[in-house]
Amino acid sequence: MHVGDRQGLIRWATMTTSRFLSWLYLTATIAVIAWEASSVPWKAECVIDRHNLSMHLSPHPVWAPPRSPAYSEFQAAFHSLIEMPPNSTSISVRVLWGAAAIEVVLMFWVVSILVALVSFMENPRRIEFPVVFARSFALCLTFAAGSCFVLYVIVGGWGPPFPEFFAVCGLVAGAFFGFQKLLNRNARA
């Protein structure tokens, strides 16, 4: 094998790997969103004279909401309810968008970390832009999750405080640093 052929083969393999990682990252991101859309968490609320009672329902697709539970199902869950519902009683079903968003961000974070780890085996100048964003999102979402955990340890409580806020900060920072890296790379080229 000639040395020039070997370098050309390495260059081709690096571009193929980077292109494959880009398609893998984009496909996995779309799959994460589709997976979550097919099984989002739902909640039923019963409002009786300005008092809210809520029950978590089983996950359903966004396009096929679960049926609204009957008043008797709320009676079974909340034993203090009266036998007949007052006329002002309303029962509604809604998506828990915050919980769904956190699940999407957590799965997206894992996908970004896996693609970023594999991409570190490549030449940084040959990495395509989706992989640059995978690295950026992996780093920023990890920092955001760590910040949320540190705040939880300092403040205490039942669960991590403001996970949606930290997730949005991680996503915004990841997009910002990804664009910054692309602009710097294009300026050097």
C-alpha positions as a printed NumPy array, in Angstrom:
array([[  0.   ,   0.   ,   0.   ],
       [  1.362,   3.406,  -0.966],
       [  1.644,   6.135,   1.719],
       [ -0.524,   8.551,  -0.292],
       [ -3.25 ,   5.935,  -0.602],
       [ -3.17 ,   5.363,   3.135],
       [ -3.565,   9.074,   3.943],
       [ -6.416,   9.341,   1.445],
       [ -8.095,   6.331,   3.048],
       [ -7.703,   7.86 ,   6.521],
       [ -9.11 ,  11.183,   5.252],
       [-12.07 ,   9.366,   3.65 ],
       [-12.71 ,   7.309,   6.821],
       [-12.635,  10.444,   8.973],
       [-15.125,  12.251,   6.737],
       [-17.327,   9.171,   6.595],
       [-17.26 ,   8.833,  10.385],
       [-18.075,  12.508,  10.858],
       [-20.888,  12.33 ,   8.313],
       [-22.204,   9.14 ,   9.921],
       [-22.133,  10.769,  13.379],
       [-23.966,  13.792,  12.007],
       [-26.747,  11.661,  10.538],
       [-26.843,   9.518,  13.656],
       [-27.163,  12.59 ,  15.865],
       [-29.924,  14.151,  13.765],
       [-31.813,  10.85 ,  13.488],
       [-31.499,  10.166,  17.218],
       [-32.716,  13.685,  18.035],
       [-35.793,  13.231,  15.847],
       [-36.356,   9.776,  17.375],
       [-36.205,  11.238,  20.897],
       [-38.859,  13.833,  20.046],
       [-41.074,  11.245,  18.309],
       [-40.703,   8.813,  21.213],
       [-41.736,  11.419,  23.749],
       [-44.627,  12.667,  21.607],
       [-45.961,   9.117,  21.481],
       [-46.105,   8.783,  25.279],
       [-46.433,  12.101,  27.103],
       [-47.576,  12.288,  30.737],
       [-51.174,  13.44 ,  31.316],
       [-53.03 ,  14.773,  34.324],
       [-56.745,  14.965,  35.113],
       [-58.052,  17.863,  37.191],
       [-61.343,  18.068,  39.014],
       [-62.315,  21.593,  40.078],
       [-64.966,  21.779,  42.79 ],
       [-65.805,  25.241,  44.171],
       [-62.302,  26.631,  43.521],
       [-60.62 ,  23.489,  44.943],
       [-58.381,  21.514,  42.599],
       [-57.933,  17.767,  42.792],
       [-55.536,  16.156,  40.339],
       [-54.68 ,  12.613,  39.292],
       [-51.827,  11.482,  37.102],
       [-52.979,   9.42 ,  34.144],
       [-51.077,   6.858,  32.127],
       [-48.922,   8.16 ,  29.264],
       [-50.691,   8.635,  25.917],
       [-49.694,  10.153,  22.583],
       [-50.138,  13.895,  22.139],
       [-52.521,  13.269,  19.251],
       [-54.697,  10.811,  21.258],
       [-55.452,  12.179,  24.724],
       [-56.851,   9.833,  27.366],
       [-60.53 ,   9.954,  28.215],
       [-61.588,  12.28 ,  30.97 ],
       [-62.11 ,  10.29 ,  34.189],
       [-65.543,  10.214,  35.773],
       [-66.33 ,  11.85 ,  39.109],
       [-66.528,   8.355,  40.65 ],
       [-62.856,   7.777,  39.793],
       [-61.95 ,  10.922,  41.728],
       [-64.111,   9.658,  44.612],
       [-62.138,   6.417,  44.644],
       [-58.856,   8.344,  44.809],
       [-60.032,  11.067,  47.219],
       [-62.241,   9.568,  49.932],
       [-63.334,  12.927,  51.348],
       [-65.412,  13.836,  48.269],
       [-69.17 ,  14.008,  48.62 ],
       [-71.423,  11.464,  46.897],
       [-72.97 ,  13.756,  44.283],
       [-70.833,  16.349,  42.525],
       [-71.933,  19.979,  42.819],
       [-73.117,  21.718,  39.64 ],
       [-69.935,  23.782,  39.516],
       [-67.735,  20.689,  39.136],
       [-65.543,  20.516,  36.046],
       [-63.167,  17.741,  35.021],
       [-60.441,  18.315,  32.457],
       [-57.416,  16.482,  31.078],
       [-54.141,  18.168,  30.16 ],
       [-50.589,  17.349,  29.154],
       [-47.804,  17.836,  31.668],
       [-45.603,  19.818,  29.276],
       [-42.874,  20.498,  31.846],
       [-42.378,  16.809,  32.607],
       [-42.444,  15.955,  28.893],
       [-39.864,  18.65 ,  28.131],
       [-37.551,  17.424,  30.893],
       [-37.782,  13.859,  29.545],
       [-36.895,  15.076,  26.037],
       [-33.953,  17.111,  27.319],
       [-32.648,  14.183,  29.395],
       [-32.765,  11.803,  26.418],
       [-31.278,  14.497,  24.152],
       [-28.498,  14.992,  26.716],
       [-27.608,  11.274,  26.636],
       [-27.588,  11.239,  22.822],
       [-25.374,  14.348,  22.766],
       [-22.927,  12.841,  25.241],
       [-22.622,   9.586,  23.295],
       [-22.058,  11.357,  19.961],
       [-19.616,  13.807,  21.58 ],
       [-17.567,  11.005,  23.137],
       [-17.274,   9.143,  19.84 ],
       [-16.435,  12.388,  18.006],
       [-13.359,  13.003,  20.165],
       [-11.597,  10.258,  18.198],
       [-11.707,  12.442,  15.079],
       [ -9.679,  15.311,  13.71 ],
       [-11.372,  18.48 ,  15.081],
       [-11.036,  20.305,  11.742],
       [-13.072,  17.68 ,   9.898],
       [-16.07 ,  17.534,  12.21 ],
       [-19.398,  18.511,  10.663],
       [-21.659,  21.066,  12.302],
       [-24.206,  18.681,  13.938],
       [-21.354,  17.019,  15.797],
       [-20.063,  20.445,  16.903],
       [-23.511,  21.082,  18.372],
       [-23.548,  17.63 ,  19.988],
       [-20.32 ,  18.474,  21.802],
       [-21.601,  21.896,  22.794],
       [-24.976,  20.608,  24.037],
       [-23.312,  17.733,  25.899],
       [-21.001,  20.11 ,  27.745],
       [-23.598,  22.797,  28.512],
       [-26.358,  20.388,  29.578],
       [-23.886,  18.563,  31.832],
       [-22.94 ,  21.882,  33.429],
       [-26.625,  22.822,  33.815],
       [-27.462,  19.464,  35.412],
       [-24.51 ,  19.826,  37.762],
       [-25.602,  23.348,  38.716],
       [-29.143,  22.128,  39.379],
       [-27.795,  19.304,  41.563],
       [-25.499,  21.651,  43.51 ],
       [-28.42 ,  24.002,  44.142],
       [-30.501,  21.025,  45.284],
       [-27.766,  19.972,  47.731],
       [-27.401,  23.515,  49.085],
       [-31.115,  24.305,  49.39 ],
       [-32.485,  20.812,  50.028],
       [-36.089,  19.887,  49.532],
       [-38.12 ,  17.192,  47.813],
       [-36.525,  17.432,  44.404],
       [-34.173,  19.47 ,  42.264],
       [-35.219,  23.118,  42.079],
       [-36.207,  24.588,  38.703],
       [-35.033,  21.753,  36.407],
       [-36.849,  23.367,  33.462],
       [-34.904,  26.601,  33.982],
       [-31.563,  24.793,  34.04 ],
       [-32.535,  22.714,  30.991],
       [-33.396,  25.851,  29.   ],
       [-30.155,  27.516,  30.127],
       [-28.187,  24.443,  29.016],
       [-29.925,  24.356,  25.632],
       [-29.481,  28.098,  25.011],
       [-25.832,  28.021,  26.095],
       [-25.217,  24.911,  23.979],
       [-26.702,  26.564,  20.892],
       [-24.739,  29.769,  21.557],
       [-21.392,  28.006,  22.001],
       [-22.1  ,  25.727,  19.025],
       [-22.684,  28.731,  16.767],
       [-19.642,  30.444,  18.263],
       [-17.469,  27.423,  17.469],
       [-18.794,  27.296,  13.897],
       [-18.191,  31.013,  13.368],
       [-14.635,  30.71 ,  14.718],
       [-13.944,  27.711,  12.531],
       [-15.326,  29.401,   9.413],
       [-13.318,  32.567,  10.149],
       [-10.096,  30.514,  10.248],
       [-10.881,  28.684,   7.013]])
